[in-house]
Structures are given as structure tokens and as C-alpha cells.
Amino acid sequence: MKVTDQMNRRIKIPDTIQRIVSLVPSQTELLVDLGLEDKIIGITKFCIHPKGLKQTKTIIGGTKNFHFDRIKQLKPDLIIGNKEENYKEGIKELEKDFPVWMSDILTIEDATNMIAQIGLITQTELKAKILVENIRIEVNKLKAKINPVKKVLYFIWKNPYMVAGSNNYINEILRLNGFENLCNTDEYSRYPEITSEEIKSLNPEVVLLSSEPFPFKENHIEEFKNLLPNTEIKIVDGELYSWYGSRLLVALKTFNEYGN
């Protein structure tokens, strides 16, 4: 059958999918939660959930450097990737031999649409529908909470400092949690580098240091305190802010129960 992915690409896939390669950690976890673990044959080295999965599947490289020879040996009938997390040249190479379904996630709606579409093409529609419904319930709970809006910077990297800017999924999760992202502007699109002087001039009320991709730890808090002595500085679980598969439901439940 022919389907349209989230990049508006028409791709032809088998009516029944049997051999899946996933190029995206959060989508790998989603496939498992949809009951497709036995059909997953290849994953990236960053696919850490669920625990132990990497020991049972072929590792095809990272999200931005594929081992094409390994993927060809696996003979997948479906490869699942993502516009942001994977690299264009690698995807184009894989498309020559295999159907590659691509997601493009900027919003919660994009995420739930991706879940529904993957459910459709893998014949797990019911599980996907239930997951989407539960996500929507938690989103509505979070929206109903009355929180004072706080101005925030969300850091993803150090040396150089990099933050979540506009036009990305993290920005959406920040907004849902009652934050005003100070870098949600055209000037700071995507994941911009930012200087110490800019950080001080933006003067955030809250700084969130993500556990990934840079592994910020408690010892980094003091460094930011020197820049922003009057700012609240927290280490946060990056998976809750940036994983958009079934981990989204975990994130929303966590935010609703414990706060951001």
C-alpha cells in the first residue's frame, strides 16, 4: 500500500510489516509499546528504552551515522526515521533500497499524529488509539492547571552553550508547563548557540539544564549561579522534554503529578 509520511512523502510499504529498523530512540520505544518488539530487527546505539532491548537487536549505528551494510543485511520492509534526528544524506541513501517513513515533530499534535500513523501502517491501530486518547487526557489536565508564567532558558549543551529556541518540540513542552521560552524568537531558531553575555541580558527566572544530549549534572548548577545569582536553576530529565513517542504519556503524567 502507499502512505504519506509527515514530510509529505509518498512511500510504498508492504500490507503487512514484518521487519522494522528504527532510526529514532523515542520511536523505538513506541514500537515496543505498540507490541511490535518481535518485528524490530535493527535500532540505533541510542535506543536505550526499554532496558535490555539493545542486547537483542542489531545496532545499525547512531542517529546521524548509519552502517548501511548492516541495514542491507537485515533486509527491512520498513525503516522509521525522523527529519530532525536523522541526516538527510543517510535517509536518501536508504530510500534507494527500502521504504523509509519519516516523522516531523514540532507539536503535541504532530506527536499524536505520528503515533496514530505508525499504528495504522503496523496494524496496531487500537493500541495507538488508546495511547493517543490517554495523552490527550493528560494534556487537558496540564492545560487546566493555573500556573504563573515563568521566563525560562532550556540548555541542551555546554561549550558552547546551546538552548532550545523556537520551532522545536521542546519549546512546545515548555509552553505546556507554563514557561515562556526567552529564546522562542526568529533570532533564536531551533537550537542556537548563546553567549554568557546573552544569558545574563535575557535574565531568565528559571534555567533548566537537560540531562541530554549534554549530561548536565548537579555540579554544573554552580557555574550558572555565577552567571545568574538570582535565578532558579534545575536539572531536568531531558527525555521528558524531548522524547515524543510513548514516553510523552510518561512525561505528561509526571508533570501533572509532580510539576515540571
C-alpha positions, 0 to 999 in steps of 0.5 A, a space after each residue: 500500500 502507499 502512505 504519506 509520511 509527515 514530510 509529505 512523502 509518498 512511500 510504498 510499504 508492504 500490507 503487512 510489516 514484518 521487519 522494522 529498523 528504527 532510526 529514532 530512540 523515542 520511536 523505538 520505544 513506541 514500537 515496543 509499546 505498540 507490541 511490535 518488539 518481535 518485528 524490530 530487527 535493527 535500532 540505533 546505539 541510542 535506543 536505550 528504552 526499554 532496558 535490555 532491548 539493545 542486547 537483542 537487536 542489531 545496532 545499525 549505528 547512531 542517529 546521524 551515522 548509519 552502517 548501511 551494510 548492516 541495514 542491507 543485511 537485515 533486509 527491512 520492509 520498513 525503516 522509521 526515521 525522523 527529519 530532525 534526528 536523522 541526516 538527510 544524506 543517510 535517509 536518501 541513501 536508504 530510500 534507494 533500497 527500502 521504504 523509509 517513513 519519516 516523522 516531523 515533530 514540532 507539536 503535541 499534535 504532530 506527536 499524536 499524529 505520528 503515533 496514530 500513523 505508525 499504528 495504522 501502517 503496523 496494524 496496531 491501530 487500537 493500541 495507538 488509539 488508546 495511547 493517543 486518547 490517554 495523552 490527550 487526557 493528560 494534556 487537558 489536565 496540564 492545560 487546566 492547571 493555573 500556573 504563573 508564567 515563568 521566563 525560562 532558558 532550556 540548555 541542551 549543551 555546554 561549550 558552547 552553550 546551546 538552548 532550545 529556541 523556537 520551532 522545536 518540540 521542546 519549546 512546545 513542552 515548555 509552553 505546556 508547563 507554563 514557561 515562556 521560552 526567552 529564546 522562542 524568537 526568529 533570532 533564536 531558531 531551533 537550537 542556537 548557540 548563546 553567549 554568557 553575555 546573552 544569558 545574563 541580558 535575557 535574565 531568565 527566572 528559571 534555567 533548566 539544564 537537560 540531562 541530554 544530549 549534554 549530561 548536565 549534572 548537579 555540579 554544573 548548577 554552580 557555574 550558572 549561579 555565577 552567571 545568574 545569582 538570582 535565578 532558579 536553576 534545575 536539572 531536568 530529565 531531558 527525555 521528558 522534554 524531548 522524547 515524543 513517542 510513548 514516553 510523552 504519556 510518561 512525561 505528561 503524567 509526571 508533570 501533572 503529578 509532580 510539576 515540571 
